[in-house]
Amino acid sequence: MPKVGVYVCHCGKNIAGKVDVQRVAAEMKKHPQVTVSRHYFFMCSSFGQELIKRDIKAGKVDRVVVAACSPKLHEPLFRGVVEEAGLNFGYYEQANIRELVSWSTEDPEEATRKAIAYTWAAVERVLEAEPVESEEFRVNREALIIGGGVAGIAAALDLAEKGIRVHIIERSPTIGGKMALLDRVFPTGDCSLCILTPMMAEAEHNPNITIHTMCEVTEVSGSVGDFRVRVKKRARYVDQDKCVACGICAESCPVEVLNEWYARLGKRKAAYIPFPQSVPRAYVIDRENCLFFRDGSCRKCEEVCPAKAIDLSESDGEFELRVGAIIVATGADEYDASNLKNYGYGKIADVITHFGFESLINVNGPTGGHLRRPSDGKVPESILFVQCAGSRDVNNNPYCSNVCCMITLKHAEIIRMEYPETKVYVAYIDMRTPKKGFEEMYARVREEGVVFIRGKPGEIRREGDKLVTEIYDEVLGEKLRLEVDMVVLAAGLSPSEGTLSISRTLNIPMDLYGFLQELHPKLKPVQTSRPGIFICGTAQGPKDIPDSVTQAKAAASEAARLLMIGKVLVTGEKAKVNSELCTGCGACVEECPFSAIVLEEGKAKVLPLACMGCGICQGACPTGAIERRLYDHGQILNQIDGLLEVVT
């Protein structure tokens, strides 16, 4: 007969503050197959773990139930504990009496009764448990990084230094991401490209790193240790090995379009290079705007190229990679400020965003780094910065974008240093400056004469050559009328198009706002629900450059740990097929989001490396031929019966 040990955790006051844990432990002793029932302040502590190990080794228990927090937090820990004591982890069950009981139930008596019922049901479930076997598989010791911004580059360099072969997939013609378009970084005021371009060059020349620009991941199959990745490569129409970036093709190109690399404030040719420090340092032909692709009327770039690097007959391609781990670093985009109708962005030329301002002060930008009004090219005599433009707003982005306050302080300080006659106003809700050197910068900017107004502007309109708005100043307690030459909106960060797309391709979840969801916000901030796939940078949420790089290095460390071991242990809590019941209908194959089931000889077969144990196939099977180990019918029905037994 099975002998069940029950261990009830106080979790400090998290559980014991609402639940009578001693009573729960006492009630469990009444179960005929519970041989040990204990309670302890912190079961996850070393002493709490030792209690379980001692009882198993002494032969007192051969099944274990821990009534504690969510299995999402500590189930792997306790599984390891029972295995160290010589018991298969299939004989372990966890009852969640913190999130599902203590934290969600007001009345202590009701909470205690619920905790008893949940724990009793867990005992009934573990009585139907079976041992779960594990398998080892070899790992492909290559890594894929999706996104070539500063986070992706940092992760690639860390992995390459460890001798791991890395592929960077970048949608645009160059790596560098948003950081490559910044003039300076806060709070030190360092040149952004002076920091970034050495990293870009190092990645380009590192023998362990292959950079694939103008590429996009279209399909990912397989699983941890052996992902099969399909990549679509768009034609560049320029041989990057032959191109010497002389610019003759651009000079001869008759087409000019708005330059999306610099916030559409300047123009570029259909033959162009994103910025002089691009990697690879090669031109690209804009297929959407090139006259050759429109009507076949022009081939000037191809004709004049002295290196014969241009081939307008090039076509798109596709290739496959096999890697053991994937890091997603797809970044974020600036929030679309045209949604803020009262501010006039997109209609009033002199209303721009942070990235627009960066373009105006960037030496590679449309004005050669000189601050000029877009409407008339004059130096603005006054500028208003509008904080939280669409952020912390339930109608737009309800979250704080983390970096906007500091970007505004950076811009304000640049103006005061280089254009001391220009007046600077900042309209804000709260200034958030929590990190090293941030508050000092805020104080310094205030001392430099920047005027801070606590309030949000109303409608921004043009009157003559001025932009006019009214702001209620909460500090002064009165409404102010401001007339300025230019308005800069701190529009914040939103999930990039690439982030939204890759979430679907990889089958990894997004959070409420569309950023990629980490497995645990505190303990596993770079892991995802899919083993072997990691996230970093602003793909995971708004953050500044140092935090993006730190997270990238953490993701690289996790990926390296997996790859350098050389093998992956696949536990057996996967789907299993009863071949006697399987009719080979293929419903499970169609529904599986991870391509983990195939038909062989008219029967379904589960690929253990690919199976994520999600249970979708179990619900799709019309004959009940598929079950998930640890979630089979016997266990679940026993758990329900146990719950009803206590409740009724």
ABEGO torsion letter per residue (X at the ends): XBBBBBBBBAGEAAAAAABBAAAAAAAAAABAABABBBBBABAABAAAAAAAAAAAAAGABABBBBBBBBAAAAAAAAAAAAAAAGBBAAABBBBBAAAAAAAABABAAAAAAAAAAAAAAAAAAAAABBBBBBBBBBBBABBBBBEABAAAAAAAAAAAAAGBBBBBBBABABBGEAAAABABBOAAGBBAAAAAAAAAAAAAABAABBBBBGBBBABBBEBBGBBBBBBBBBBAGBBAAABAGAGAAAAABABBBBBAABGGABBBBABBBABAABOBBBBBBBAAABAAAAAGABAAAAAABAAGABBAABBBBBBBBBBABBBBBAEBBBBBAAABAAAGBGABAABBBAAAAAAAABAABAAGGBBBBAAAGBBBABBBBBBGBGBGBAABBABBAGAAAAAAAAAAAAAAAABAABBBBBBBABBBBABBGAAAAAAAAAAAGBBBBBEBBBBBBBBEABBBBBBBBAAAGBBBBBBBABBBBBAEBBBBAAAAAAAAAAGBBBBAAGBBBBABAAABAABBABBGBBBBEAAAEBBBAAAAAAAAAAAAAAAAAAAAAGBBBBBABBBBBBAAABAGAGAAAAABAAGABBBBGGBBBBBAAABAGAGAAAAABAAGABBBBGABAAAAAAAAAAAAAAAX
